[in-house]
């Protein structure tokens, strides 16, 4: 994620050979990435939305395991 976000110049992904100084914390604004497949996505969609997902999965009795599971998260700018 850090590599993708730091490789964006003028809204376009460009090939680069460099280091990144991007650190992704809660509240980070993602200018390029819109979808992420991960097993942890708080920084991407926000803590409240992540807790809503966990509550839904708990209510539906979904199971999450720490190895090999992932979820698709899509950023919704309308929220």
Secondary structure, 3 states (H helix, E strand, C coil): CHHHHHCEECCEECCCCCCCCCCCCCCCCCCCCCEEEECCCHHHHCHHHHHHHHHHHHHCCCCCCCCCCCEEEECCCCC
